Amino acid sequence: MFVSLLDNKERVGGLLLLVFALAYLRAAWNLPLDPSASDEMLTPRTLPMGLASAMIFFSLLQLLARRGVEAEARISETVRDFQWSPMLLLIAMMAVYAQLFSVLGFAPSSFLFLFLGFLILGERRILFSVMVAAGLVLFLWVMLTQVFGLYLDSGDLFRVILGVAS
């Protein structure tokens, strides 16, 4: 019975969502509160706790829903034809991107991530990939720095080349 429960993709999805929601609720509960705003109705915990509660409700609904046996989609049948190598390469690229971000900075590391991601996903028009990746990075840089006023690290390599102390 337990094995058949874990082979149902909808129930496994609900179980994973429940685990994530419980971890998210725990993290939301640990958010610091401003002592001067302790009697306020809306705090930094309000939205995260509401989202976590909604996720818990819907994941429990997904787990406890009764469906006919013939309508259940099996994970083993669903994942049989997946293309695993591009997914694993993209996950590895995300880990490399996280490491390169502090070295290269936002723009070069994001450009490399997007460009190589396009190649991994099968895009063979190099100029098109370069233009889309560069355009998206430029758009994100403008939005994050100029519109929202966020600081994006220029990277250690940039500081070494310019001789700027960090």
Secondary structure by P-SEA (a helix, b strand, c coil): caaaaaacaaaaaaaaaaaaaaaaaaaaaaccccccccccccccaaaaaaaaaaaaaaaaaaaaccccccccccccccccccccaaaaaaaaaaaaaaaaccccccaaaaaaaaaaaaaaacccaaaaaaaaaaaaaaaaaaaaccccbbbbbccaaaaaaacccc
